Amino acid sequence: MTEMPTISVTELVTAFKQVVEGTLPTVCVQGEISNFRRSGAGHCYLTLKDEHAEMGAVIWRSTAERLRFQLRDGIKVLATGGLQVYVARGNCQFVIDSLRPDGIGDLELAFRQLKDKLQQEGLFDTERKRPLPKFPRRIALVTSPTSAAVRDMLQVILRRWPGADVIILPVPVQGQGAAPRIAKAIRYLRHMSDVDVAITGRGGGSLEDMWPFNEEVVARAIVECPVPVISAVGHEIDVSIADLVADRRALTPSEAGELVVPSAESLREELRAGQSRMYQSLRHRIDRLRSTVDALAARRVMQSPGSFIDEQRLRFDELGDRAMRAVRQLLQLKTQRVQALAGQMDALSPLKVLSRGYSLTRSAGQLVTSVDDITAGDQLVTRTADGTIESTVTGIKKGDPA
């Protein structure tokens, strides 16, 4: 029996590595991301899986930094790369060289992810956005100084408001590294206290060309800008993240120029119209006052004031006489009423009763109404109609005196 050769584990795994890495070409794998994590060094580790199998995968930092969208569990992707064997552990993993979403472009997915994130933070809310100044003193344009967009904006601004003071902060508006420079220029506005409003944007192009205005760093800079910002990116159908967070969106760079300053000619027309309305209003008011003065002047009192005074004097004398007569009549009525009441009171007077033969007897100041009110020896004072009688009680009899 032939003896089989003996090899080490390292030799076995190395052979496995050579077979796997040397035989299998670069492939594009369709799968779903799970167990995603990012190491402190920036490398991304994940599992690619389908319904029946799964395999560990890695995206080195240099590749991960180029990804437009955010990786998370559950995203279906198309991963291009090859198998790699880690000899020290004998592990086989899939090294991803490029990655894109399955069924949707990576830029579109990145746009949706950032849009959802910023919307949840409330950065698109209308209540957060500031109004544009009606008469800005100085306007900052954050854009490429050589683009057609900046020429369009300058032409519109200076035509509408010839005295506008415009400053251009030159930045690239497409390509790698454009977004950080745009954000830096927008943040620089906080050091320019004389700027009232800013415009940032560019003309039309592909989604790739306009991508810097879909970067989070630019969106954050617009939100944090101390002055209102108008975003003018592409054409009407192009909606960027910058458009959504800006205080005002312009459909085109030319419209941004129309939004940022008023039209001097329109203002002149408004002033002329206002002047005309004011003149007409004053004319109508003067005509009404003149009619009032004429009506007053036509009155007899204004034409013959002496006659009016004489008439008023006679009228007042007549009113005085009528008042005196009314007072005398009222006094006579009141006098008659008092006399009638006096007659009624006199008829009910106790003195009248006494004059008819009745008397009032008091004992010790108290009116005597019964024999029980006195005793023998009491001093009595009897009041009659013409005087008083003082007496002493010598005896008391009850019952009918007759």
VOGU-3710 file (C-alpha; in Angstrom, 3 decimals, decimal comma):
1> mtemptisvt> 0,000/0,000/0,000  1,414/3,335/-1,075  1,845/5,789/1,786  -0,052/9,101/1,278  1,981/12,316/1,517  1,578/14,407/4,674  1,108/18,203/4,489  0,554/20,932/7,047  -2,676/22,855/7,613  -1,019/25,945/6,176
11> elvtafkqvv> -0,100/24,063/3,024  -3,665/22,768/2,724  -5,289/26,187/3,179  -2,732/27,773/0,855  -3,557/25,216/-1,815  -7,230/25,904/-1,263  -6,505/29,614/-1,619  -4,641/29,102/-4,884  -7,407/26,948/-6,333  -10,206/29,284/-5,288
21> egtlptvcvq> -8,582/32,591/-6,134  -6,889/31,306/-9,264  -9,796/29,390/-10,725  -12,861/31,534/-10,071  -13,006/34,803/-12,053  -14,494/38,089/-10,918  -18,256/37,687/-10,703  -21,353/39,810/-10,013  -23,386/38,347/-7,168  -27,032/39,164/-6,513
31> geisnfrrsg> -28,044/39,034/-2,867  -29,411/40,776/0,204  -27,283/42,502/2,861  -27,500/41,263/6,456  -25,310/41,485/9,579  -23,839/44,746/8,323  -21,224/46,467/10,472  -18,469/49,020/9,929  -15,132/48,645/11,694  -13,212/51,454/13,315
41> aghcyltlkd> -10,792/51,382/10,371  -13,657/52,091/7,949  -13,939/48,597/6,456  -17,448/47,170/6,016  -18,291/43,583/6,939  -21,572/41,978/5,902  -23,301/38,803/4,814  -24,668/38,297/1,314  -27,595/35,889/1,320  -30,449/34,526/-0,747
51> ehaemgaviw> -33,178/32,016/0,063  -30,844/29,024/0,273  -27,335/30,158/1,148  -25,211/32,952/2,575  -21,571/34,031/2,506  -19,472/36,515/4,401  -18,266/39,545/2,469  -16,049/42,566/3,009  -15,786/46,015/1,451  -12,433/47,635/2,101
61> rstaerlrfq> -12,468/51,278/3,187  -11,128/52,601/-0,120  -14,111/51,042/-1,894  -16,644/51,932/0,833  -15,710/55,618/0,647  -16,771/55,704/-2,995  -20,289/54,399/-2,315  -23,032/56,992/-2,853  -25,688/55,311/-0,738  -25,785/54,124/2,847
71> lrdgikvlat> -25,423/50,402/3,514  -27,896/48,733/5,856  -29,511/45,347/6,381  -32,261/44,391/3,960  -30,958/46,199/0,862  -30,809/44,019/-2,255  -27,595/44,627/-4,154  -25,461/43,547/-7,067  -21,937/43,001/-5,736  -18,981/42,647/-8,067
81> gglqvyvarg> -15,810/41,025/-6,760  -14,056/37,717/-6,116  -13,473/35,096/-3,461  -10,533/35,457/-1,131  -9,209/32,926/1,382  -7,804/34,128/4,691  -5,049/31,597/5,323  -4,621/32,262/9,060  -8,167/31,102/9,758  -9,005/29,141/6,679
91> ncqfvidslr> -11,982/31,410/6,033  -13,300/32,150/2,565  -15,012/35,501/2,004  -16,250/37,572/-0,922  -14,286/40,770/-1,467  -16,526/43,390/-3,045  -14,883/45,782/-5,513  -18,073/47,609/-6,522  -21,619/47,621/-5,249  -24,870/48,964/-6,587
101> pdgigdlela> -28,511/48,560/-5,581  -30,489/45,862/-7,346  -33,325/47,334/-9,420  -32,469/50,997/-8,763  -29,482/53,205/-9,399  -27,081/53,888/-6,563  -27,563/57,666/-6,908  -31,333/57,314/-6,813  -31,129/55,168/-3,688  -28,724/57,611/-2,043
111> frqlkdklqq> -31,093/60,470/-2,882  -34,047/58,644/-1,323  -32,103/57,718/1,798  -30,884/61,258/2,442  -34,294/62,730/1,634  -35,999/60,462/4,167  -33,380/61,271/6,799  -33,587/65,049/6,434  -37,372/65,002/6,168  -37,611/63,156/9,480
121> eglfdterkr> -35,444/65,880/11,033  -37,919/68,526/9,816  -35,459/70,288/7,509  -38,027/70,451/4,695  -40,749/72,039/6,879  -42,169/75,293/5,580  -42,254/76,765/9,102  -38,461/76,551/9,296  -37,822/78,519/6,129  -37,167/82,245/6,146
131> plpkfprria> -38,651/84,938/3,885  -36,429/86,623/1,338  -35,534/90,290/1,902  -37,566/92,582/-0,349  -34,689/94,979/-1,063  -31,380/93,115/-0,528  -28,313/95,324/-0,285  -25,776/92,648/-1,201  -26,258/89,275/-2,878  -23,833/86,348/-2,785
141> lvtsptsaav> -23,697/83,828/-5,643  -22,159/80,487/-4,672  -21,532/78,882/-8,045  -19,014/78,433/-10,821  -17,808/81,854/-12,071  -17,464/80,585/-15,639  -20,806/78,822/-16,000  -23,747/79,879/-18,119  -25,848/79,842/-14,938  -23,901/82,680/-13,311
151> rdmlqvilrr> -24,159/84,759/-16,488  -27,921/84,220/-16,576  -28,290/85,220/-12,919  -26,152/88,354/-13,290  -27,982/89,417/-16,423  -31,406/89,068/-14,805  -30,379/90,677/-11,495  -28,708/93,717/-13,054  -31,543/94,181/-15,542  -34,199/94,137/-12,841
161> wpgadviilp> -32,225/96,035/-10,204  -29,309/97,928/-11,793  -27,872/99,067/-8,473  -27,536/95,556/-7,052  -24,262/94,699/-5,309  -23,369/91,122/-6,258  -20,408/89,097/-4,985  -19,434/85,711/-6,441  -17,976/82,970/-4,264  -16,354/80,693/-6,906
171> vpvqgqgaap> -16,778/76,948/-6,422  -16,830/73,880/-8,676  -20,373/72,648/-9,231  -19,658/69,106/-10,363  -17,090/66,388/-9,930  -15,298/64,795/-7,023  -14,785/67,176/-4,102  -17,265/69,797/-5,329  -19,758/69,283/-2,476  -17,323/70,092/0,382
181> riakairylr> -16,176/73,254/-1,397  -19,745/74,400/-2,005  -20,537/73,793/1,674  -17,394/75,663/2,756  -18,338/78,701/0,655  -21,869/78,755/2,077  -20,501/78,536/5,626  -18,131/81,411/4,859  -21,168/83,692/4,540  -21,414/83,842/8,322
191> hmsdvdvait> -18,235/85,958/8,253  -19,755/88,405/5,724  -22,140/90,547/7,767  -23,159/92,740/4,820  -24,672/89,884/2,741  -28,494/89,733/2,920  -29,264/86,720/0,734  -27,446/83,979/-1,170  -28,046/81,926/-4,312  -26,390/78,582/-4,933
201> grgggsledm> -26,850/76,291/-7,905  -25,919/75,475/-11,455  -27,458/74,814/-14,844  -28,837/71,527/-16,094  -26,961/68,301/-16,589  -27,006/64,638/-15,721  -27,801/63,380/-12,246  -24,107/62,649/-11,827  -23,188/66,222/-12,790  -25,656/67,756/-10,339
211> wpfneevvar> -24,889/65,297/-7,551  -22,906/67,738/-5,320  -26,212/69,473/-4,551  -27,580/66,149/-3,282  -24,805/65,720/-0,737  -25,614/65,971/2,974  -22,737/68,356/3,636  -24,261/70,937/1,256  -27,753/70,470/2,732  -26,431/71,030/6,268
221> aivecpvpvi> -24,537/74,153/5,193  -27,694/75,643/3,621  -29,717/74,954/6,769  -27,064/76,531/9,001  -26,535/79,576/6,751  -27,252/82,833/8,635  -29,015/84,421/5,629  -31,836/83,074/3,426  -30,653/80,810/0,607  -32,192/80,333/-2,845
231> savgheidvs> -31,396/77,032/-4,534  -31,348/77,003/-8,335  -30,178/73,608/-9,538  -30,843/72,400/-13,072  -34,223/72,834/-14,684  -37,811/72,639/-13,521  -37,941/68,839/-13,553  -34,711/68,526/-11,536  -35,362/68,461/-7,783  -32,302/68,275/-5,557
241> iadlvadrra> -31,809/67,947/-1,813  -30,528/71,545/-1,871  -33,861/72,627/-3,392  -35,784/70,910/-0,590  -33,836/72,425/2,329  -33,336/75,908/0,846  -35,506/78,801/1,996  -36,718/79,192/-1,597  -36,405/77,021/-4,666  -35,950/78,539/-8,111
251> ltpseagelv> -36,854/76,404/-11,106  -33,869/77,783/-13,038  -30,919/80,092/-12,328  -32,701/82,824/-14,291  -35,740/82,536/-12,026  -33,421/82,816/-9,025  -32,380/86,218/-10,361  -36,037/87,216/-10,585  -36,786/86,025/-7,060  -33,856/87,685/-5,333
261> vpsaeslree> -34,486/91,296/-6,394  -37,579/93,307/-7,293  -38,077/94,810/-10,712  -37,164/98,488/-10,698  -39,532/99,126/-13,598  -42,385/97,357/-11,815  -41,728/99,414/-8,696  -41,798/102,599/-10,745  -45,115/101,530/-12,222  -46,461/100,794/-8,743
271> lragqsrmyq> -45,277/104,188/-7,494  -46,908/105,945/-10,431  -50,121/104,026/-9,848  -49,990/104,833/-6,136  -49,353/108,492/-6,905  -52,351/108,525/-9,233  -54,587/106,857/-6,623  -53,421/109,301/-3,969  -54,092/112,270/-6,277  -57,583/111,003/-7,087
281> slrhridrlr> -58,318/110,394/-3,412  -57,206/113,898/-2,492  -59,256/115,392/-5,320  -62,376/113,537/-4,146  -61,784/114,631/-0,559  -61,299/118,263/-1,622  -64,483/118,091/-3,707  -66,453/116,711/-0,755  -65,107/119,406/1,561  -65,912/122,090/-1,007
291> stvdalaarr> -69,479/120,777/-1,283  -69,821/120,840/2,495  -68,529/124,434/2,681  -70,865/125,487/-0,118  -73,825/123,898/1,660  -72,966/125,717/4,883  -72,506/128,987/3,043  -75,942/128,601/1,454  -77,691/128,499/4,825  -79,556/131,629/5,948
301> vmqspgsfid> -77,568/131,912/9,133  -74,394/132,379/7,131  -75,993/134,912/4,801  -77,759/137,020/7,504  -76,277/136,200/10,927  -77,956/139,222/12,629  -81,450/138,079/11,674  -80,656/134,571/12,874  -79,559/135,915/16,275  -82,754/137,995/16,621
311> eqrlrfdelg> -84,863/134,946/15,823  -83,004/132,863/18,358  -83,432/135,587/21,005  -87,188/135,654/20,407  -87,290/131,860/20,459  -85,458/131,758/23,790  -87,808/134,399/25,287  -90,805/132,348/24,195  -89,293/129,223/25,657  -88,622/131,090/28,927
321> dramravrql> -92,249/132,257/29,176  -93,504/128,766/28,520  -91,209/127,412/31,173  -92,416/129,954/33,784  -96,035/129,116/33,036  -95,320/125,453/33,373  -93,596/126,047/36,725  -96,501/128,098/38,071  -99,002/125,458/37,002  -96,948/122,735/38,609
331> lqlktqrvqa> -96,603/124,761/41,833  -100,368/125,360/41,950  -101,052/121,637/41,515  -98,578/120,748/44,253  -100,123/123,364/46,601  -103,581/121,976/46,078  -102,329/118,475/46,761  -100,648/119,577/49,987  -103,822/121,305/51,144  -105,855/118,192/50,440
341> lagqmdalsp> -103,441/116,057/52,422  -103,470/118,581/55,290  -107,296/118,394/55,431  -107,141/114,612/55,595  -104,535/114,709/58,345  -106,553/117,274/60,347  -109,625/115,080/60,162  -107,645/112,203/61,590  -105,925/114,324/64,274  -106,379/113,191/67,941
351> lkvlsrgysl> -107,305/116,763/68,835  -110,352/116,523/66,602  -111,358/113,399/68,508  -110,948/115,184/71,833  -113,146/118,071/70,668  -115,996/115,631/70,341  -115,966/114,906/74,113  -113,262/112,296/74,353  -110,190/112,545/76,569  -106,803/110,817/77,113
361> trsagqlvts> -105,685/109,756/80,582  -102,105/108,976/81,511  -100,609/107,489/84,636  -96,912/107,923/85,164  -96,636/108,915/81,496  -98,342/105,746/80,236  -101,714/105,864/78,447  -104,496/104,325/80,556  -106,628/101,975/78,480  -107,971/99,728/81,263
371> vdditagdql> -108,782/99,946/85,014  -106,113/97,302/85,430  -103,494/99,876/84,413  -103,997/101,904/87,670  -104,364/101,422/91,413  -105,767/103,553/94,204  -103,602/106,533/94,969  -102,136/106,861/91,449  -101,806/110,380/90,079  -103,669/110,812/86,766
381> vtrtadgtie> -103,317/113,444/84,036  -106,349/113,717/81,757  -106,116/115,600/78,443  -109,253/117,223/77,034  -109,757/119,390/74,011  -109,162/122,615/75,973  -106,716/121,568/78,729  -105,581/118,984/81,264  -107,006/117,688/84,549  -104,860/116,311/87,354
391> stvtgikkgd> -106,505/113,869/89,800  -105,838/111,163/92,373  -107,405/107,722/92,206  -109,559/107,097/95,276  -111,315/104,019/94,042  -111,645/101,635/91,103  -114,778/99,952/89,796  -114,818/97,425/86,999  -117,649/96,895/84,580  -120,052/99,299/82,806
401> pa> -119,920/102,653/84,690  -123,548/103,335/83,870
//
